[in-house]
Amino acid sequence: MQIDYITVALTLLAATLSGFATALIAGIRDAKKEKVRREERDKDQLKMEVKDLKIDLYKLEKELTEWKDKYYQAIQELITLKAELENALSALSHIEMHEDIDSEYLK
């Protein structure tokens, strides 16, 4: 059995094409795997960012609630002070009115 140059060339060509196709398929497969890994990593990163934002939102809501409580407490104190001032003014007016009446009787 004699091997001629065409058979050797075809065998080498077939082996080369087979190796190239195998490498191409492996490259495509590896690229898909890398893409999936990158997408999973990006999703995990986004999930962590969402959790961080939720924590920040919770802190802001808590701080807002504290400020609202302080605001309503200040309003309540203002109302109390205003009522005390009105009572004091009313009492002062009452005292002045009695002093005027007393001074008229003393004349």
C-alpha positions as CSV (number, residue, x, y, z in Angstrom):
1,M,0.0,0.0,0.0
2,Q,1.4,3.2,-1.2
3,I,0.5,6.6,0.3
4,D,0.6,9.3,-2.2
5,Y,1.0,13.1,-1.7
6,I,-2.7,13.8,-2.2
7,T,-3.7,11.5,0.6
8,V,-1.1,13.0,2.9
9,A,-2.2,16.5,2.0
10,L,-5.9,15.7,2.5
11,T,-5.2,14.0,5.8
12,L,-3.2,17.1,7.0
13,L,-5.9,19.4,5.7
14,A,-8.6,17.4,7.5
15,A,-6.6,17.4,10.7
16,T,-6.0,21.1,10.5
17,L,-9.7,21.9,9.7
18,S,-10.8,19.6,12.6
19,G,-8.4,21.3,15.0
20,F,-9.6,24.7,13.8
21,A,-13.2,23.8,14.1
22,T,-12.7,22.3,17.6
23,A,-10.8,25.5,18.7
24,L,-13.6,27.7,17.2
25,I,-16.3,25.7,19.0
26,A,-14.4,25.8,22.3
27,G,-13.9,29.5,21.9
28,I,-17.6,30.1,21.3
29,R,-18.5,27.9,24.3
30,D,-15.9,29.7,26.5
31,A,-17.2,33.1,25.4
32,K,-20.8,32.1,26.2
33,K,-19.6,30.9,29.7
34,E,-17.8,34.1,30.3
35,K,-20.8,36.1,29.2
36,V,-23.0,34.2,31.6
37,R,-20.4,34.7,34.4
38,R,-20.3,38.4,33.7
39,E,-24.1,38.7,33.7
40,E,-24.3,36.9,37.0
41,R,-21.6,39.1,38.5
42,D,-23.4,42.2,37.2
43,K,-26.7,40.9,38.7
44,D,-25.0,40.3,42.0
45,Q,-23.5,43.8,41.9
46,L,-26.9,45.3,41.2
47,K,-28.5,43.3,44.0
48,M,-25.9,44.6,46.4
49,E,-26.5,48.2,45.2
50,V,-30.2,47.8,45.6
51,K,-29.7,46.5,49.2
52,D,-27.4,49.4,49.9
53,L,-30.0,51.8,48.5
54,K,-32.7,50.2,50.6
55,I,-30.5,50.7,53.7
56,D,-29.9,54.3,52.8
57,L,-33.6,54.8,52.2
58,Y,-34.5,53.2,55.6
59,K,-31.9,55.6,57.3
60,L,-33.4,58.6,55.6
61,E,-37.0,57.6,56.5
62,K,-35.9,57.1,60.1
63,E,-34.2,60.5,60.1
64,L,-37.2,62.1,58.5
65,T,-39.5,60.6,61.1
66,E,-37.2,62.0,63.9
67,W,-37.3,65.4,62.3
68,K,-41.1,65.3,62.0
69,D,-41.4,64.3,65.6
70,K,-39.1,67.3,66.6
71,Y,-41.2,69.6,64.4
72,Y,-44.5,68.5,65.9
73,Q,-43.0,68.8,69.4
74,A,-41.8,72.3,68.6
75,I,-45.3,73.2,67.3
76,Q,-46.8,71.8,70.4
77,E,-44.4,73.9,72.6
78,L,-45.2,76.9,70.5
79,I,-49.0,76.4,71.0
80,T,-48.5,76.0,74.7
81,L,-46.3,79.1,74.9
82,K,-48.9,81.1,72.8
83,A,-51.7,80.0,75.2
84,E,-49.6,81.0,78.2
85,L,-48.8,84.3,76.6
86,E,-52.5,84.9,75.8
87,N,-53.4,84.0,79.4
88,A,-50.7,86.4,80.7
89,L,-51.9,89.2,78.4
90,S,-55.5,88.6,79.5
91,A,-54.5,88.7,83.1
92,L,-52.5,91.8,82.6
93,S,-55.4,93.4,80.8
94,H,-57.7,92.4,83.6
95,I,-55.3,93.9,86.2
96,E,-54.9,97.2,84.2
97,M,-58.7,97.4,83.9
98,H,-59.1,97.0,87.7
99,E,-56.4,99.5,88.3
100,D,-58.2,102.0,86.0
101,I,-61.5,101.4,87.8
102,D,-59.8,101.7,91.2
103,S,-58.1,104.9,90.2
104,E,-61.4,106.4,89.1
105,Y,-63.1,105.6,92.4
106,L,-60.2,107.0,94.3
107,K,-60.5,110.4,92.5
